[in-house]
Amino acid sequence: MSKMLEGKPSPKFELPCTSNLNVSDQAMKGKKYVLFFYPKDNTPG
């Protein structure tokens, strides 16, 4: 398991969101947010 990187800069990203728009690291610049990754659904872990 990797260490949490709390307070560290996030990697560059652009992800789809539920409003059919994308959210990116640039759009979140200057805001606090949590970037969370989880395993594929219905898999152990």
Secondary structure, 3 states (H helix, E strand, C coil): CCCCCCCCCCCCCEEECCCCCEEECCCCCCCCCCCCCCCCCCCCC
